[in-house]
């Protein structure tokens, strides 16, 4: 896996500053990278922690940074859901969701 060599401020920048990240991604791909890993620009540092279910309810897990993994090309053994494409929920996603109904 390849990690971009950019300062955190660039990796978590506003959309109008994304070209720096796109340029770095193009550089890594040209160097043969098929998978990129970086911090999540959407999450604050430490906010990717989940929860443990304890006797007192939900207990916050250890803080950790969110990661984004981008893979280019074919992954014949991978299985997963496309929850978003081009920063939007997949059009078919709602067809797989069971609507919440009042109890």
N, C-alpha and C positions, 0 to 999 in steps of 0.2 A: 504494500500500500504506500502511496505517496501522500505526504502532507505538504500543503502549500507553504512556501517560505515568505510569509507576509506578516506584518505586525498585526496584533489583535484588533487594533482600531480599523484596519482595512478589512479584516475578516468579518467584522460585525458592523460594517458601515451601512449607511442609508442606500436605498435603491439607486439613487442618482450617482453613487460612487462605485457601483458594481463592476465597472469596466476593469478596474485593477485586478479583481478576482478572476474575471473572465480571461484576462491576459495571462495570468498565472496558470489557470487551468489549461489554456491552449499550449503554454510552454511545457507543462508536465505531460500532456498527451503527446506532443511532438517528440518528447523524450522517451515515449513508450509506455507511459502509465495507463493502466486499464482500470485502476481504482484509486479514488481520491478520498481522503478522510480529513475532516476539519471540524472546528467547533461550530455549533449551531449559532447562526446569526440571530435567530428568533428568541432564543432563551437567554436569560440573565445567567451569569456565572453561578454555578452550583445549583441551579434550579431543575436539573434533569433527574434529581433524586425521586425515587418512588416512595411507596409506603409499605410498611409491614403491618399485618393485621395482628393485633395483640389483644389481650383480655380487656384492655381499656379502650379498644377501638383502633383506629388507624394511627400508626406511629410513623413519623417522617423518617425515612432512611437517610443514610449519610449523604450529604451534598456531593454532587458530581456535575461535571460539565456535560452538556448534550453534545453529541457527535453527529455529523452528517456523513454518510458514506454514499459516494456516487460511483457506479460501476458502468463502464462503457463496453459494449459488446454483448456477446451471448453468454448466458449462465445456464447451461443445460441442466444442472443439478439443483438449481435454486428454486425455491417455491416461496411465494409471498403474496401480499396484497398490494395493489397500487392504490394507496390512500390519497395521493395527490399527484398531479402531473401539471407542469408549468404553474406551480404554486396554487392550484385549484383542486378541490376534491374531484376524484374521478367521476365521470358522468354516470357510470354504472354502480357506484358504491351504494347509493341509497336502495337499490334493488336487492341488496344483500342484508339490509338492516331490518330487524323486527321493530316496528314502531312501539314506543312505550304506551301503555294503556293504563288508565286509572285503576287503582286496586279495588 
